[in-house]
Amino acid sequence: MNIIDNPSKAIWSKLTRRATTDDTLIEERVRTILTRVREGGDEALRQVTEAIDGAAPAEFKVSAEEIASAANEVSPKVKKAIQEASERIKAFHSIQIPAPVENNNKGVRCIRRFLPIERIGLYIPGGSAPLFSTLLMLAIPAKIAGCKEIILCTPCNKEGRIAPEILYSASVCGITDIYRLGGAQAVAAMAYGTESIRKVSKIFGPGNRYVMKAKQIVSSTGTAIDMPAGPSEVMVLADSTAVPEFIASDLLSQAEHGPDSQVFLVTTDRDMAARADEEVNRQLDLLPRREIAAKALDNSRIVIFDDRDDAIAFANAYAAEHLIISMEQPWSAAQQITAAGSVFIGNYSPESAGDYASGTNHTLPTLGLATAFSGIGTDSFMHAVSYQELSRDGLKALSDTIITMAEAEGLDAHANAVKTRLNK
């Protein structure tokens, strides 16, 4: 990894910049797919899938029998892990339901309450790493929020099979409306609806560049999405109290996600920087996905600061998806963090705990968007509605204010809506 010693603030923006790619060609292809599905429905879905994958499943909808039989293909050990992770995710997300608020002020009653989004769509990648953990992270809070209809789209192989772990996780979460459908065409089906797939109001879930571009585009045409997303990333804040082997394992746990992932070690200890770098190289050789991780490391860095406050300020400037604090008095450092998707405190809080089973959600903002976006929570599957009720006296007390402001903006009909009531 590239080691940078005490960089000046003048180059922090360069160091914290994510790698960018030219998606012009991808965008053109995705727009074509979206248009075809929007106009052609199920038949277009089949044609697009055959053109991209070389085959299309006989039936997109997964049968109840197939979902039930998937449980027989999942080992008892994995089942137990899914059950425990589910319980912890449920426990943490069950206490996140936002409470309604109400204010009564001289005949004016204002209320804000949260309602579940009725129809949502989940996209779960398949392929070499079927992310059944992400299904748990999305489906469980959706159920807790009270979403009435939950559609799941996930790719299948050429034989039409979906990873049994995904189907088993879906059954654990009570998801039965499942389609063997991937790529931008799956996003199009959920966003626009087809003869067999109902349109949803909001789409959640990660995917490749085609999927993410499709989500971006449909978000501008009437379908909400969870958040913009880019490659996975982690930053480790460390000092002399950290453990090099732990640091290396955390960096590699994100690097193995994909060649465009990015990992950072920010440390106040030069010896730690060297030892962690050496340990990264040692552990890398042991990984089955070492070629992928190695490419990610080419775009990753170790940054050394003499001053702890500078290291923390740099972490805030980067706004990592995952931030691990392996420092003396880690909570003191954590209280100074203003931008991060999820923070892991101390030497025994690996990022993978949050990815799977601690209970927090692993669907988090990337690309530095943690300065403004939050990770997924139960409220992500809800929307807020405000209510107001005015008595005649309440309206009369406010009338001068409303009329004055409306007339000052040149909106006389707004003013008349008050005058008409008071004059009758």
JOCORZI-V105774 format. One record per pair of residues at least 12 apart in sequence whose ideal C-beta (glycine too) atoms are under 7 Angstrom apart, sorted by the first residue. I is the first residue (numbers start at 0). J is the second residue. Records with the same first field share a line. If there is no record, write none. Layout:
I=J / J
This chain:
0=276 / 279 / 296 / 299 / 300 / 301
1=300
2=272 / 276 / 301 / 303
3=300 / 302 / 303
4=303
5=303 / 304 / 305
6=302
11=313 / 316
14=300 / 302
15=316 / 317 / 367
17=229 / 261 / 366 / 367
18=259 / 298
22=208 / 212
25=208 / 209 / 212
26=212
29=183 / 209 / 212 / 213 / 216
30=216
32=47 / 183 / 184 / 187
33=183 / 187 / 213 / 216 / 217
35=47
36=184 / 187 / 188 / 191 / 193
37=187 / 191
40=193 / 194
41=193 / 194 / 195
44=59 / 180 / 184 / 188 / 193
47=184
48=184
51=182
52=157
53=157
54=157
56=155 / 159 / 179
57=159
59=178 / 179 / 180 / 195
60=178 / 195
61=161 / 177 / 178 / 179
63=175
65=166
66=166 / 169 / 170 / 175 / 177
69=163 / 166 / 167
70=167 / 170
72=163
73=163 / 164 / 167
77=164
78=167
81=167 / 168 / 171
82=171
83=356
84=135 / 355 / 356
85=135 / 139 / 171
87=356 / 357 / 358
88=135 / 136 / 139 / 358
89=139 / 143
90=358
91=358 / 359
92=139 / 140 / 143 / 376 / 377
93=143
95=376 / 377 / 378
96=377
97=113 / 378
99=111 / 112
105=393 / 396
106=389 / 390 / 392 / 393 / 396
107=387 / 389 / 393 / 397
108=387 / 388
109=385 / 387
110=385 / 386
111=383 / 385
112=384
113=378 / 381 / 383
114=381 / 382 / 384
115=144 / 145 / 146 / 380 / 381
116=146 / 200 / 201 / 380 / 381 / 382
117=146 / 147 / 148 / 200
118=148 / 197 / 199 / 200
119=141 / 146 / 149 / 199 / 200 / 201 / 203 / 380
120=150 / 152 / 189 / 199 / 202
121=134 / 137 / 138 / 149 / 150 / 151 / 203 / 204
122=152 / 185 / 186 / 202 / 204 / 206 / 210
123=151 / 153 / 165 / 204
124=205 / 206
125=153 / 154 / 155 / 161 / 162 / 181
126=154
129=162 / 164 / 165
131=162 / 164 / 165 / 168
132=354 / 355 / 361
133=204 / 205 / 362
134=165 / 168 / 169 / 172
135=168 / 172
136=360 / 361 / 362 / 375
137=203 / 204 / 362 / 375
138=172 / 174
139=172
140=375 / 376 / 377 / 379 / 380
141=380
142=172 / 173
143=377
144=377 / 380 / 381
146=380
148=197
149=174 / 176
150=176 / 189 / 196 / 197 / 199
151=169 / 174 / 176 / 177 / 178
152=178 / 180 / 181 / 185 / 188 / 189
153=165 / 179 / 181
154=181
155=179
159=179
161=179
178=196
182=209 / 210
183=209 / 210 / 213
186=202 / 210 / 213 / 214 / 217
187=213
189=202
190=202 / 217 / 222
200=222 / 223
201=222 / 223 / 224
202=214 / 222 / 224
203=225
205=228
211=228
215=227
225=362 / 375 / 379
226=364 / 368 / 372
227=366 / 368
228=365
229=365 / 366
230=257 / 259 / 260 / 261 / 365
231=253 / 256 / 257 / 260 / 320 / 365
232=253 / 260 / 261 / 262 / 319 / 320 / 321 / 365
233=249 / 250 / 253 / 262 / 319 / 320 / 321 / 323 / 350
234=263 / 265 / 314 / 317 / 319 / 322
235=249 / 250 / 264 / 323 / 325
236=265 / 310 / 311 / 314 / 322 / 323 / 324 / 325 / 326 / 332
237=264 / 266 / 271 / 325 / 326
238=266 / 267 / 268 / 326 / 327
239=268 / 271
240=326 / 327
241=271 / 325 / 346
242=346
243=271 / 274 / 275 / 278
244=278
245=325 / 346
246=264 / 275 / 325
247=275 / 278 / 279 / 282
248=282
249=323 / 349 / 350
250=262 / 264 / 279
251=279 / 282 / 283 / 286 / 292
252=350 / 351
253=321 / 350
254=292 / 295 / 296 / 299
255=286 / 288 / 291 / 292
257=291 / 295
258=291 / 294 / 295
260=295
261=295 / 298 / 299
262=295 / 299
263=299 / 300 / 302 / 317
264=301
265=302 / 304 / 310 / 313 / 314
266=303
267=304 / 305 / 307 / 310
269=303
272=301 / 303
276=301
311=332 / 335 / 336
314=336
315=336 / 337 / 338
317=367
318=338 / 339 / 367 / 369 / 370
319=339 / 340 / 369
320=340 / 363 / 364 / 365 / 369
321=340 / 341 / 343 / 350 / 363
322=336 / 339 / 342 / 343
323=343 / 348 / 350
324=342 / 343 / 344
325=345 / 346
329=344 / 345
330=344
338=369 / 370
339=369
340=363 / 364 / 369 / 374
341=353 / 359 / 363 / 374
360=374 / 375 / 376
362=374 / 375
394=417 / 420 / 421
395=421
398=417 / 421
401=417
402=414 / 417 / 418
